[in-house]
Amino acid sequence: MKDSLGRLAHANQLIDDEPPILHGAPGTIGRLERLCSALTRSLPATGVGLSLLTMDNYGGGTIAASNAESRVLEELQFSLGEGPCIEAYTSRRPVLEPQLSTHGMRRWPGYAAAAQEQGVKAVFAFPLQIGAARAGALDVYRNETGSLTDDALAQAVTFAEVAMGLLVDGQDGAQDGQTSSDLDDALAYRLEVYQAQGMVMVDLGVGIDEAMARLRGHAYAQDRYISDVARDIVGGKLRLNRDAT
């Protein structure tokens, strides 16, 4: 217990010492961004990202990242519908992949290939959870193969625990069943995905899962983010048809 409390105190001190990100977000999101940057420096890692998820078609989205590259890697998982973040969330266990080019390609063929194109060679995901409650996952990216040391694993787990605590604290004052205002702002663009999903359901006469598959298929075929495809559909610039994605 003492060691755990010491690790939590050390993690929070590292976050406190991390310089604020220029033009970074305020409140809970701002501290989560600093958490990602602090962990990236501490491990060391190429980058760190945080995403929220739900069981409804793995909805959710990226809420914080240490750099633009990590944010891209987080978004890829929602566009492709697979990846370490989603697996860690659904399994409720850390997902450790020290070599994307081998086992990673079998686990997530689309995501592993895309991540390697971004220079990532290993990825490690840690669920954000307290008891039965879960919120998402923290992802650690590295540009070299190899496992994390025991100390690095303990650090990552501790930072995931701190992140979950920040999300819980950020709910103070929010109405039951709703997220706090800054989390709402961070995830606002995800609403377009749900809107587009509904529009595709009506246009094509398909179910909710098939509609999401069509969105993801089009995004993958056009090498675009699913959020960008959704924005075009909602804005009337794009309409999927029955015969092609």
C-alpha positions as CSV (number, residue, x, y, z in Angstrom):
1,M,0.0,0.0,0.0
2,K,2.8,2.4,0.9
3,D,4.6,1.7,-2.3
4,S,1.4,2.2,-4.3
5,L,0.8,5.5,-2.6
6,G,4.4,6.5,-3.2
7,R,4.0,5.8,-6.9
8,L,0.8,7.8,-7.1
9,A,2.4,10.7,-5.4
10,H,5.5,10.5,-7.7
11,A,3.2,10.4,-10.8
12,N,1.3,13.4,-9.7
13,Q,4.5,15.3,-9.0
14,L,5.8,14.5,-12.5
15,I,2.5,15.9,-13.9
16,D,2.7,19.0,-11.7
17,D,6.3,19.6,-13.0
18,E,5.3,19.2,-16.6
19,P,5.1,22.5,-18.4
20,P,1.6,23.5,-19.6
21,I,1.2,22.7,-23.3
22,L,1.1,25.8,-25.5
23,H,-2.5,26.5,-26.4
24,G,-3.4,23.3,-24.5
25,A,-6.9,22.6,-23.1
26,P,-8.0,23.8,-19.7
27,G,-9.3,21.9,-16.7
28,T,-9.4,18.1,-16.7
29,I,-8.3,17.7,-20.3
30,G,-5.3,20.0,-19.8
31,R,-4.1,17.9,-16.9
32,L,-4.6,14.7,-18.9
33,E,-2.5,16.2,-21.7
34,R,0.3,17.0,-19.2
35,L,-0.1,13.4,-17.9
36,C,0.5,12.0,-21.3
37,S,3.6,14.3,-21.8
38,A,5.0,13.4,-18.4
39,L,4.7,9.7,-18.9
40,T,6.3,10.0,-22.4
41,R,9.3,11.6,-20.8
42,S,9.4,9.3,-17.8
43,L,9.4,5.9,-19.5
44,P,10.8,7.0,-22.1
45,A,8.3,6.5,-25.0
46,T,7.6,7.9,-28.4
47,G,4.2,9.1,-27.2
48,V,1.2,8.5,-25.1
49,G,-2.5,8.8,-25.8
50,L,-5.8,8.6,-23.8
51,S,-9.2,7.6,-25.2
52,L,-12.6,7.2,-23.8
53,L,-14.7,4.2,-25.0
54,T,-18.2,2.9,-24.6
55,M,-19.6,-0.6,-25.3
56,D,-21.9,0.8,-28.1
57,N,-19.9,0.1,-31.2
58,Y,-16.7,1.1,-29.3
59,G,-17.8,4.7,-29.4
60,G,-15.9,7.4,-27.7
61,G,-12.8,9.2,-28.8
62,T,-9.4,10.6,-28.1
63,I,-9.3,13.0,-25.2
64,A,-5.6,13.7,-24.7
65,A,-2.2,12.9,-26.3
66,S,1.4,13.9,-25.8
67,N,1.9,14.9,-29.4
68,A,0.1,15.1,-32.8
69,E,1.5,11.7,-33.9
70,S,0.0,10.0,-30.8
71,R,-3.4,11.6,-31.5
72,V,-3.3,10.1,-35.0
73,L,-2.5,6.7,-33.7
74,E,-5.4,6.9,-31.2
75,E,-7.8,8.0,-34.0
76,L,-6.7,5.1,-36.2
77,Q,-8.2,2.7,-33.8
78,F,-11.7,4.3,-34.0
79,S,-11.4,4.5,-37.8
80,L,-10.4,0.8,-38.1
81,G,-12.4,-0.6,-35.2
82,E,-9.5,-2.5,-33.8
83,G,-6.3,-1.9,-31.8
84,P,-4.7,-2.1,-28.4
85,C,-6.9,0.6,-26.8
86,I,-10.1,-1.3,-27.7
87,E,-8.7,-4.6,-26.7
88,A,-7.6,-3.3,-23.3
89,Y,-11.0,-1.8,-22.7
90,T,-13.0,-4.9,-23.6
91,S,-10.6,-7.4,-21.8
92,R,-10.1,-5.1,-18.8
93,R,-6.5,-6.1,-18.8
94,P,-3.2,-4.5,-20.0
95,V,-2.4,-5.3,-23.7
96,L,1.3,-5.6,-24.3
97,E,2.6,-5.8,-27.8
98,P,6.4,-5.5,-28.0
99,Q,6.7,-6.2,-31.7
100,L,3.9,-5.0,-34.0
101,S,5.5,-6.5,-37.1
102,T,4.9,-10.1,-35.9
103,H,2.2,-10.9,-33.4
104,G,0.7,-7.4,-33.7
105,M,-0.1,-8.0,-37.4
106,R,-2.1,-11.1,-36.4
107,R,-4.0,-9.3,-33.6
108,W,-4.8,-6.1,-35.5
109,P,-3.8,-6.4,-39.1
110,G,-5.2,-3.1,-40.2
111,Y,-4.1,-1.1,-37.2
112,A,-0.6,-2.7,-36.9
113,A,0.2,-2.0,-40.5
114,A,-1.0,1.7,-40.2
115,A,0.9,2.2,-36.9
116,Q,4.1,0.9,-38.4
117,E,3.8,3.4,-41.2
118,Q,3.8,6.0,-38.5
119,G,7.1,4.6,-37.2
120,V,5.6,2.7,-34.2
121,K,7.2,-0.7,-33.5
122,A,5.7,-1.5,-30.1
123,V,2.5,-0.5,-28.2
124,F,1.2,-1.1,-24.7
125,A,-2.4,-0.3,-23.6
126,F,-3.7,0.0,-20.0
127,P,-7.4,0.1,-19.2
128,L,-8.8,3.0,-17.2
129,Q,-11.0,1.4,-14.6
130,I,-11.9,1.4,-10.9
131,G,-13.6,-1.7,-9.7
132,A,-16.4,-2.6,-12.1
133,A,-16.3,0.9,-13.7
134,R,-14.3,1.5,-16.8
135,A,-13.8,4.5,-19.0
136,G,-11.2,3.9,-21.7
137,A,-7.5,3.2,-22.1
138,L,-4.1,4.7,-21.9
139,D,-1.7,3.8,-24.8
140,V,2.1,3.9,-24.8
141,Y,3.8,4.0,-28.2
142,R,7.5,3.2,-28.8
143,N,9.6,3.5,-32.0
144,E,11.7,0.5,-31.0
145,T,10.8,-3.1,-30.4
146,G,11.0,-4.7,-27.0
147,S,9.1,-5.2,-23.8
148,L,8.7,-2.6,-21.1
149,T,10.7,-3.1,-17.9
150,D,8.8,-4.1,-14.7
151,D,9.4,-0.6,-13.4
152,A,8.1,1.0,-16.6
153,L,5.0,-1.3,-16.5
154,A,4.3,-0.2,-12.9
155,Q,4.7,3.4,-13.9
156,A,2.2,3.1,-16.8
157,V,-0.3,1.3,-14.6
158,T,0.0,4.1,-12.0
159,F,-0.5,6.8,-14.6
160,A,-3.6,5.0,-15.9
161,E,-4.9,5.0,-12.3
162,V,-4.2,8.7,-12.0
163,A,-6.0,9.3,-15.3
164,M,-9.0,7.4,-14.1
165,G,-9.0,9.4,-10.9
166,L,-8.9,12.7,-12.9
167,L,-11.9,11.5,-15.0
168,V,-13.9,10.6,-11.9
169,D,-13.0,13.9,-10.2
170,G,-13.9,15.8,-13.4
171,Q,-17.4,14.4,-13.0
172,D,-17.9,16.4,-9.8
173,G,-20.7,18.8,-10.5
174,A,-21.8,17.1,-13.7
175,Q,-25.4,15.8,-13.8
176,D,-26.0,12.1,-13.5
177,G,-25.3,10.2,-16.6
178,Q,-23.6,13.1,-18.3
179,T,-19.9,14.0,-18.7
180,S,-18.4,17.3,-17.5
181,S,-18.4,20.2,-19.9
182,D,-14.7,20.0,-20.8
183,L,-15.0,16.3,-21.6
184,D,-18.1,17.1,-23.7
185,D,-16.1,19.7,-25.6
186,A,-13.2,17.2,-26.2
187,L,-15.6,14.6,-27.6
188,A,-18.0,16.8,-29.4
189,Y,-16.8,15.7,-32.8
190,R,-17.7,12.1,-32.0
191,L,-21.3,13.1,-32.1
192,E,-20.9,13.5,-35.9
193,V,-20.0,9.9,-36.1
194,Y,-23.2,8.8,-34.4
195,Q,-25.2,11.2,-36.6
196,A,-23.6,9.9,-39.7
197,Q,-24.2,6.3,-38.6
198,G,-27.9,7.1,-38.2
199,M,-28.0,8.7,-41.6
200,V,-26.3,5.7,-43.3
201,M,-28.8,3.4,-41.5
202,V,-31.7,5.3,-43.1
203,D,-30.2,5.8,-46.5
204,L,-29.1,2.2,-46.9
205,G,-31.8,0.4,-44.9
206,V,-29.2,-1.4,-42.8
207,G,-28.7,-2.1,-39.1
208,I,-26.5,-0.1,-36.7
209,D,-23.5,-2.4,-36.9
210,E,-23.6,-2.5,-40.7
211,A,-23.9,1.3,-40.8
212,M,-20.7,1.6,-38.7
213,A,-19.0,-1.0,-40.9
214,R,-19.8,1.0,-44.0
215,L,-18.4,4.2,-42.4
216,R,-15.2,2.4,-41.4
217,G,-14.9,0.7,-44.8
218,H,-15.2,4.0,-46.6
219,A,-12.7,5.7,-44.3
220,Y,-10.2,2.9,-44.8
221,A,-10.6,2.8,-48.6
222,Q,-10.2,6.5,-48.9
223,D,-7.3,6.7,-46.3
224,R,-9.3,9.1,-44.2
225,Y,-10.3,9.4,-40.5
226,I,-13.8,8.2,-39.7
227,S,-14.6,11.5,-38.1
228,D,-13.8,13.3,-41.3
229,V,-16.0,11.0,-43.3
230,A,-18.8,11.5,-40.8
231,R,-18.5,15.2,-41.0
232,D,-18.9,15.1,-44.8
233,I,-22.0,12.9,-44.5
234,V,-23.6,15.1,-41.9
235,G,-22.8,18.2,-43.9
236,G,-24.3,16.7,-47.1
237,K,-21.1,16.5,-49.0
238,L,-21.0,12.7,-49.1
239,R,-23.6,9.9,-49.4
240,L,-22.7,6.2,-49.3
241,N,-24.5,3.9,-51.7
242,R,-25.5,0.3,-51.4
243,D,-23.0,-1.1,-53.8
244,A,-19.7,0.4,-52.7
245,T,-18.1,2.0,-49.6
